[in-house]
Amino acid sequence: MTLSFPFLPTLHLYLLAIASGKNSTVHTKTENKTLAEMVTNCGVGVGVGVGAGAASTTMFTLVNKCDYTVWPGILSNAGIEPLPTTGFVLQTGESKTMTAPTSWGGRFWGRTLCTQDAAGKFSCVTGDCGSGKLECAGNGATPPATLAEFTLDGAGGLDFFDVSLVDGYNVAMLVAPHGGTGDNCTITGCVGDLNGNCPSELKVTSEDGKQSVACKSACEAFGSPQYCCTGAYGSPNTCKPTAYSQMFKNTCPRAYSYAYDDKTSTFTCASAPAYTITFCPSPHSNPR
């Protein structure tokens, strides 16, 4: 399926509209060089034996550099065939590679603090998809959750991708393309610790209330049109950054901080055969 985006400023909302489930984007005050160093420090090599422009599949490698377990979730966009897995576990230091058709679109996120009860029901404190199982099976992440969003082979044959905090933040994430071309074909992500710096009115705490494990978006916390870019605020001209979205943006300058944050947050690659998605590209102690 090839998507056409008539104008870039509404790209992020367009991506959200074609996805099943509720989700969005934000960014980090980290220079390009620092982000590049973090990719190198991840120690992930992606070998691809397909020439540029000839690939029929795209490889995604998910890496857990956190000092805690992450359970990735995957949701394909509406009308797009699901990937072979929609949820799995990554222990610290583990990675998993999967292939997707070059026309695939969807999102990845990390679930944290997951458990299975005596009846076998699986659930997570953050990023839970509500399936009751390890596999998300067509369900999206419950906010707040950091999202990596992709539309492969979109307008002009380009891959469009971003890291979004529009639905809040739960884990640091970095997306790195491999082998693609284009001025905007570069790494993006949110590598700052928004959990530790989250305002009390947005904070999600652990079950014992002692630790911040996620940070809500203002839309999720308050539900007002001003923060959700709905109603009278449902256009780029009327929905502007708020103090809350600016806090996200200051910490993560390349990530989506609110729905119309396209200019600094949408990235594109031509003929990129592979992407690496790294959780906690620099060590974090949250959550334990």
C-alpha positions as CSV (number, residue, x, y, z in Angstrom):
1,M,0.0,0.0,0.0
2,T,1.5,3.4,-1.0
3,L,0.3,6.4,0.9
4,S,0.3,9.9,-0.5
5,F,0.8,13.0,1.8
6,P,-0.5,16.1,0.1
7,F,1.3,18.4,2.5
8,L,3.8,17.8,5.3
9,P,2.4,19.9,8.2
10,T,-0.4,17.4,8.7
11,L,1.7,14.3,8.1
12,H,1.6,13.2,11.8
13,L,-2.1,13.4,12.2
14,Y,-2.5,11.6,8.9
15,L,-0.3,8.8,10.2
16,L,-2.4,8.7,13.4
17,A,-5.7,8.6,11.4
18,I,-4.7,5.5,9.4
19,A,-3.5,3.6,12.5
20,S,-5.8,1.6,14.7
21,G,-5.4,2.5,18.3
22,K,-4.7,5.7,20.1
23,N,-1.2,7.2,19.8
24,S,1.1,10.3,19.1
25,T,4.9,12.1,19.3
26,V,8.0,14.4,21.1
27,H,12.0,15.2,21.1
28,T,15.5,15.7,23.0
29,K,18.0,18.6,23.5
30,T,20.8,16.5,22.2
31,E,23.1,17.5,19.3
32,N,23.3,15.3,16.2
33,K,26.9,14.3,17.0
34,T,25.8,13.0,20.5
35,L,23.0,11.0,19.0
36,A,25.3,9.5,16.4
37,E,27.7,8.6,19.2
38,M,24.9,6.8,21.0
39,V,24.1,4.7,17.9
40,T,27.8,3.7,17.7
41,N,27.8,3.0,21.5
42,C,24.9,0.6,21.0
43,G,27.2,-1.7,19.2
44,V,24.6,-2.8,16.8
45,G,25.6,-3.8,13.3
46,V,23.0,-4.4,10.6
47,G,24.2,-6.4,7.6
48,V,22.1,-6.0,4.5
49,G,22.8,-7.9,1.3
50,V,20.4,-5.9,-0.9
51,G,21.4,-3.1,-3.2
52,A,19.7,0.3,-2.8
53,G,16.4,0.5,-4.5
54,A,16.2,-3.3,-4.9
55,A,14.9,-4.4,-1.5
56,S,11.5,-6.0,-1.3
57,T,11.7,-6.1,2.5
58,T,12.9,-3.9,5.3
59,M,14.7,-5.1,8.4
60,F,13.9,-3.8,11.9
61,T,16.3,-4.6,14.7
62,L,15.0,-3.9,18.2
63,V,17.7,-3.6,20.9
64,N,17.3,-3.3,24.7
65,K,20.1,-1.3,26.3
66,C,18.0,-0.6,29.4
67,D,19.1,-2.1,32.7
68,Y,15.6,-3.6,33.0
69,T,13.4,-5.8,30.8
70,V,11.4,-4.3,28.0
71,W,8.5,-6.0,26.3
72,P,8.2,-4.4,22.8
73,G,4.7,-4.1,21.2
74,I,4.0,-3.7,17.5
75,L,0.8,-2.4,15.8
76,S,0.4,-2.3,12.0
77,N,-1.6,0.5,10.5
78,A,-5.2,-0.1,9.5
79,G,-5.4,-2.2,6.4
80,I,-1.8,-3.3,6.7
81,E,-0.9,-7.0,7.2
82,P,0.4,-7.5,10.8
83,L,4.0,-8.6,11.2
84,P,4.7,-12.2,12.3
85,T,4.9,-11.1,15.9
86,T,3.1,-8.3,17.7
87,G,4.8,-8.6,21.1
88,F,7.8,-10.2,22.7
89,V,10.3,-9.9,25.5
90,L,13.8,-8.4,25.4
91,Q,16.0,-8.9,28.4
92,T,18.8,-6.4,29.0
93,G,21.4,-6.6,26.2
94,E,19.1,-8.7,23.9
95,S,18.1,-7.8,20.4
96,K,15.6,-9.2,17.9
97,T,15.5,-8.7,14.1
98,M,12.4,-9.0,11.9
99,T,11.5,-8.3,8.3
100,A,8.6,-6.2,7.0
101,P,7.3,-5.6,3.5
102,T,8.6,-2.4,2.1
103,S,5.0,-1.1,2.0
104,W,4.5,-1.7,5.7
105,G,3.4,1.0,8.1
106,G,2.9,0.9,11.9
107,R,4.5,1.6,15.3
108,F,6.8,0.1,17.9
109,W,6.9,0.8,21.6
110,G,8.2,-0.6,24.8
111,R,6.1,-2.0,27.6
112,T,7.6,-2.0,31.1
113,L,7.0,-3.6,34.5
114,C,5.0,-6.5,33.0
115,T,3.7,-9.4,35.0
116,Q,1.5,-12.5,34.5
117,D,-1.1,-13.2,37.2
118,A,-2.1,-16.6,38.6
119,A,-4.9,-16.8,35.9
120,G,-2.3,-16.3,33.2
121,K,-3.3,-12.7,32.3
122,F,-0.4,-10.6,31.1
123,S,-0.3,-6.9,31.9
124,C,2.2,-4.0,32.1
125,V,2.3,-0.9,34.2
126,T,3.3,1.2,31.1
127,G,2.6,0.7,27.4
128,D,0.1,-2.1,28.1
129,C,-1.9,-3.1,25.0
130,G,-4.8,-4.7,26.8
131,S,-4.6,-8.0,25.1
132,G,-4.0,-9.9,28.3
133,K,-1.2,-11.7,26.5
134,L,2.4,-11.2,25.4
135,E,1.3,-10.6,21.8
136,C,-0.7,-7.4,21.3
137,A,-2.7,-8.9,18.5
138,G,-3.9,-5.7,16.9
139,N,-4.1,-3.5,20.0
140,G,-2.2,-0.3,20.5
141,A,-0.3,1.1,23.5
142,T,-2.2,2.6,26.4
143,P,-0.7,6.1,26.9
144,P,1.7,7.2,28.1
145,A,4.1,5.5,25.8
146,T,7.0,6.5,23.6
147,L,6.3,5.5,20.0
148,A,8.4,4.8,16.9
149,E,6.2,5.3,13.9
150,F,6.9,4.2,10.3
151,T,5.3,4.5,6.9
152,L,7.4,2.7,4.4
153,D,7.3,3.4,0.7
154,G,5.1,6.5,1.2
155,A,4.9,9.6,-0.9
156,G,7.7,9.8,-3.5
157,G,8.7,6.2,-2.6
158,L,10.2,7.6,0.7
159,D,10.1,6.0,4.1
160,F,8.6,8.4,6.7
161,F,9.4,7.8,10.4
162,D,9.4,9.6,13.7
163,V,9.6,9.2,17.4
164,S,6.5,10.5,19.1
165,L,5.7,11.8,22.6
166,V,2.2,13.0,21.7
167,D,0.8,10.1,23.8
168,G,3.4,10.7,26.5
169,Y,6.7,9.0,27.4
170,N,7.7,5.8,29.2
171,V,11.1,4.8,27.9
172,A,14.0,6.4,26.0
173,M,14.2,5.4,22.4
174,L,16.4,6.0,19.4
175,V,15.7,5.1,15.7
176,A,18.6,4.8,13.3
177,P,18.2,4.2,9.6
178,H,20.9,2.1,7.8
179,G,21.9,2.4,4.1
180,G,19.2,5.0,3.1
181,T,19.8,8.3,1.4
182,G,18.4,11.9,1.7
183,D,19.2,15.1,3.6
184,N,16.6,14.1,6.2
185,C,17.6,10.5,6.5
186,T,19.1,10.5,9.9
187,I,18.7,9.3,13.5
188,T,15.9,10.5,15.7
189,G,14.6,9.8,19.1
190,C,14.1,10.9,22.7
191,V,17.1,10.0,24.8
192,G,16.4,12.3,27.8
193,D,14.9,11.1,31.1
194,L,11.4,12.6,31.0
195,N,10.3,10.3,33.8
196,G,12.7,11.8,36.3
197,N,11.8,15.4,35.2
198,C,8.0,14.9,34.8
199,P,5.7,17.4,36.5
200,S,3.6,16.0,39.3
201,E,0.4,16.6,37.4
202,L,1.6,14.4,34.5
203,K,3.5,11.8,36.4
204,V,2.6,8.1,36.5
205,T,4.1,6.3,39.5
206,S,4.9,2.7,40.3
207,E,2.4,0.7,42.2
208,D,4.1,1.6,45.5
209,G,4.0,5.2,44.5
210,K,7.8,5.7,45.1
211,Q,9.0,5.9,41.5
212,S,8.0,7.8,38.3
213,V,7.6,5.2,35.6
214,A,6.0,7.3,32.8
215,C,5.0,10.9,31.9
216,K,1.6,11.7,30.5
217,S,1.0,14.2,27.7
218,A,-1.1,17.2,28.7
219,C,-3.8,15.9,26.4
220,E,-4.0,12.6,28.2
221,A,-3.8,14.3,31.6
222,F,-6.4,17.1,31.0
223,G,-8.3,16.2,27.9
224,S,-8.9,19.8,26.8
225,P,-9.0,20.8,23.1
226,Q,-6.1,23.2,23.5
227,Y,-3.8,20.3,24.5
228,C,-5.3,17.7,22.2
229,C,-5.5,19.8,19.0
230,T,-9.2,19.1,18.6
231,G,-12.3,21.3,18.1
232,A,-11.4,24.9,17.6
233,Y,-7.7,23.9,18.0
234,G,-7.8,21.3,15.3
235,S,-5.5,23.0,12.8
236,P,-1.8,24.0,12.6
237,N,-2.9,27.7,12.8
238,T,-4.8,27.3,16.0
239,C,-3.0,24.5,17.9
240,K,0.3,25.8,19.1
241,P,3.0,24.5,21.5
242,T,2.1,24.7,25.2
243,A,4.3,24.9,28.3
244,Y,3.9,21.1,28.7
245,S,4.7,20.2,25.1
246,Q,7.7,22.7,25.1
247,M,9.1,20.9,28.2
248,F,9.0,17.7,26.2
249,K,10.6,19.4,23.2
250,N,13.3,21.0,25.2
251,T,14.3,17.5,26.5
252,C,13.8,15.8,23.1
253,P,14.1,18.3,20.3
254,R,13.7,15.7,17.4
255,A,10.6,14.0,18.8
256,Y,7.0,15.0,18.3
257,S,5.8,17.0,21.3
258,Y,2.3,17.8,20.0
259,A,0.2,16.8,17.0
260,Y,1.4,19.6,14.6
261,D,5.1,19.4,15.5
262,D,6.0,18.1,12.0
263,K,8.7,20.5,10.8
264,T,11.4,19.3,13.2
265,S,10.1,15.8,13.9
266,T,9.3,13.9,10.7
267,F,12.3,12.1,9.0
268,T,12.5,10.5,5.5
269,C,14.8,8.0,3.8
270,A,15.0,6.7,0.3
271,S,16.0,3.1,-0.2
272,A,16.7,2.4,3.5
273,P,16.9,-1.4,3.8
274,A,17.1,-1.5,7.6
275,Y,16.3,0.4,10.8
276,T,17.5,-0.1,14.4
277,I,15.2,0.8,17.3
278,T,17.1,1.0,20.6
279,F,15.5,1.3,24.0
280,C,17.7,3.3,26.5
281,P,20.5,4.2,24.1
282,S,22.3,5.6,27.1
283,P,21.8,3.8,30.5
284,H,18.7,4.7,32.6
285,S,17.8,3.4,36.0
286,N,14.0,3.8,35.5
287,P,12.1,1.6,36.1
288,R,13.4,-1.2,38.3
